[in-house]
Amino acid sequence: MTGLGRGLGALLQDSDKVNTPRTAARIIPSETIGGMSEIELELIESNPYQPRTHFDHEALMELADSIKVQGIIQPITVRQLGPDRFQLISGERRLEASRSIGMERIPAYIRSADDQQMLEMALIENIQRENLNAIEIALSYQRLILECSLKQDELGARVGKNRTTVNNYIRLLKLPPVIQAALRDSQISMGHARALITIHSEENQLAIFNKTIDEGWSVRKVEEEVRRLGTTSATASNPAKNSVPVQELKTLQFQLSSLFGAKVSVKSNPNHKGEIKIPFASEEELKRILDTLKL
């Protein structure tokens, strides 16, 4: 089976039974699980675990036109619920495009999967093969961790990403809803969002976000403003510390916050003594920090 990420491929466990006779209905599971058949579209239910919430209509029509000419290049994947009942695992765009042009049957791989495997396969297939926005990816990662009981390193292995990348996406869900919506709608980039999330105050996050939208700030400009805001706050709260290299400390704080995926605190006194605090809210977060430190 080609075109699948290593995580999904491992989950599906392809069989060598690729020459199974094709029928349209009442397929016997023992003869077809792991193989491919042609199935009537009316027998296939949608995937209730589909993470994508929006399909571009124009792109769907382009796919339908391609199917008219070339046919289905890559079969969809389903699981069999009964003799005349199937449920989609992956390939919803191909299924919908085929329905739109009046196709009666579609080639499909038939797999055995329980509900949790359905969720995991659907999420991973979409993450790897669809153009999901950053918030949809973050929500998919979160669902895999919470509903499939995966740890961040296990999730990273399945989707081909390191733990830091996975954590950077999940942290986006801590942003105020209006900023999440802007990221989802491509008004700001992932770089903008990662800079904004290091700000402790939601009020300040929204203030910089609004300027970013109104004035078209670049990621570099947002990062500079975040560092300037940190410097101003530290100086205003304790003028006696003006002799301390506050800008350098705040730059370090910003870099450490990005590295550990936490709101790191860096403090120093006029004698250049101080402390670095890395907060964690769970055993999983502590493990992630220790792994980053290679401890």
N, C-alpha and C positions, 0 to 999 in steps of 0.2 A: 504494500500500500504506500503510495507516494503522496507528497504534499502535506503530510501531517507533522506537527511538532513532536519531539521525542516523548513529551509527557502524554499526549493523547494516544500516540501509537502504542505506548506501553500499556495504557489502560485498555485499549481495544483488543490487544492480543490477537492479531490477525491469524486466521486459520489458513491451511493450504486448500480448503474446500472451495475453490473459486469456480469450479465447473458444475456446480449444482444446477439442475434443470430449473428454468424459470417458469413460474406460474403467476397467476394474477391474484389468487385468493386461496384461503384455506391451506396455507403453507404449514407443513409439519415441522415444528421447531427442531426436533432431533436431526432432521435432514438438512436444515438450512442455517442453523446458528453458526456464525463464522463465515458463511458463504454469501453469495449475491443472488438476488432474484429481481424480477420486475413486479412491482406492486401497484395496484390501482390506487390512484391519488386519493379517492374518496375513503379509502380504508386507513389513511394515515392521519393521526391526530397531531396537533402542534406540540412543541416541547414546552411544558409548563415552567421549565427552569431556564428558558432563554433569557440571557442577561441584557441583550441589546433591546433598547426601548424605542428605537427609531430606525426605519429603513428608508433610504433615499429613493423616492419614487422614480426619478429619472434614471438612476443607476439600475433599479430593478427592471425597468423597461429595456434598457440596453442589454441586460443579461437575458431577458426574454427573447429579444431579437437574435442574440447569439445562439441561443438554444434552438430557435427555429432553423437556423442554418447548420449548426454543428452538432446538434443534439446535446445530451448530457455527457460532458467529458468525464466528470468525476461523480460517481454515484453518491446519493445521500446515505446517511446511516440511521437505522431505526432499531427499535427493540420490539419484539412480538409480545403483545398482551393477550392474544387469543387467536383462534383460527382465522378470523377475519378482522383483526384489529391490531394496528401497529401505532407506535408512538415515535415521533422524530427525536433523534439524538443530536444530529448536526446536519446542516444543509438547508436551513429555513429559506434562505434567499433563492436557492435553486428550486425548492418546492413551490414557493409562491410564484416565481417566474413561470414555472411549468403550468401551474394552474391558470395563470392569466392568459395563456395562449391555447387553453383547451386540451392539453395533453391528458390522456386517460391513465397511462402507466408511466412509472419512473423506475430506473434501476436503483437498487438499494442494497447496501450491506446490512445484514441482520446480525445484531449483537445481543448478548445476554447481559443485562445490567439491572441493578436495583435502583431505588430512588436516589440514594446518595451518589452512586456511580454516574447516574444520569446527570445530576447537578454538576459533578466534577468534570465530566466529559464535555458538557455543554459550555461551561465557563472557560475551560482551558482551550477548547476549539475556537471559541470566539476571541479570546485574548490573543491567540497566536495567528489567527487568520482573518480577522475582521479589523477594520479601521475604527476601533473604539476610541472615544475621546478619553482624556485622562481620568475624569470622574467615573465613567463607566468601568474603566480598568480598576480603579481604586475600589469601587463597590464589588467588583468581581473578586478581587483579591480578598477583601474583607469577608465575603460570603464563603470562599474556600477555606479560610482560616476558622471561621465561626461554625459553619454548618457541616464542613467536611473534616473538622478537627485536625487541620494541617498546621504545622509550625511554619514559621516564615522560611526557614531553610529548606523544608520539604516542599513548600510551595515554589520557592525559587528554582529548585531542581526540576519541578514539573513544567514550569513555563520558560525555563532557560534564562532566568534572571538571577542576579545575586541578591542577597538578603537586603542590602542597602537600597537597591532599586525598588524592591517590593515595599520596604518601609517608607520610602519617599512618597510612593503613591498613596499608601494607606493614611499617611499624615495629612494629605490633602483634605480628608473628610473632617478634620478638626477646624478647617477654615469656616468663617461665617457663610451661611447659605448663599448670599448675594455674590460672594467671590467664587464659590463653587459653581454657581450658574454661569458666571462670566467665563470661567475656565472651560466648562462644558460647551459653551457656545463660541469658543475660540476668540473671545474678546481679549483675553490675556493668555500667555503661554505658561507652560510648566515652570519655566525659569522664574517668571514673575511670581507665581504661586509659592514656589519654594522660598523665595526671599520674604514674602509676606508672612509666611507661617512662623518665621523666627521672631516676629514681634510679639511681645507678651500681652500687650493691650489690644483688645478687639477694636476699641475706638481708634487707636492709631493705625491698626491694620486697615480699617475702612477709610480713614483719611488718606493714606497713601494710595490705596486702591482707587479711590475716586479721582485723585490727581493723575494716576496712571491712565485711567480711561479718558479723562477730559483733555489731558495734554499729550497723550500718546507716548508715555515714557517707555524707554527701552528697559530691558532686564538690568543692564549695567546701571542705569539711572535709578531704578528702584533699589538696587543693592546699596548704592551710595547713599540714598535717602534713609534707608534702614540703619546704616552705620551712623549717619549724622544724627538721627533721632536718638540712638543709643548714647551717643556722646553727649548730646544736649541734656538728656534726662539725668545722666550721671553727674554732670557738672552742676545742674540746678539743685539736685538733692543734697549735695555736699560740696560747696565751693572750696572748702579747705583742701580738697584733694586735687586741685588744679595742677599740682606739681607732678602728679602721676600721669604716665603716658596713656591717657584714657582712650585715645583713638586706636592705639595698638591693641589695648585690652578688648575693645569692642569688636575690632576686626577678628581677633582670636575667638571671642565669644561667638561671633557669627559663623566662623569656620567650624568650630566644635559643634555648634548646634546642628549644622548641616550634616556633619560626619556621624554623630550619634543619633540623630533623629529625635532630639530632645532639646528643651529650652535650657541650655547650659548657662550657668552663672559663673562669671569670672570677676573676682574682686581683688583689689590691691590697695595698700595704704601708702602714704608718702615715703615710707622706708622700703617700698617695693616688696613688701611681704603681703601675702594674701591667700586666696583659696580658689579652687575650681570645684563647682558642684554640678554633678550630673544626676538629675532626678530620674526616677523610674517608678512606674505605677503598678508593675506586676513582675512576677518571676520571669515571664517571657521577655519583657523589656530589659530586665537585668541581664539575662543570658545574652541578648543581642548586644548590649553594651560591652560585656566581657569578651564576646567573640570579636567585636571590633578592636578591642584592646589586645586581642590574641592571648587572653589569660585563661 
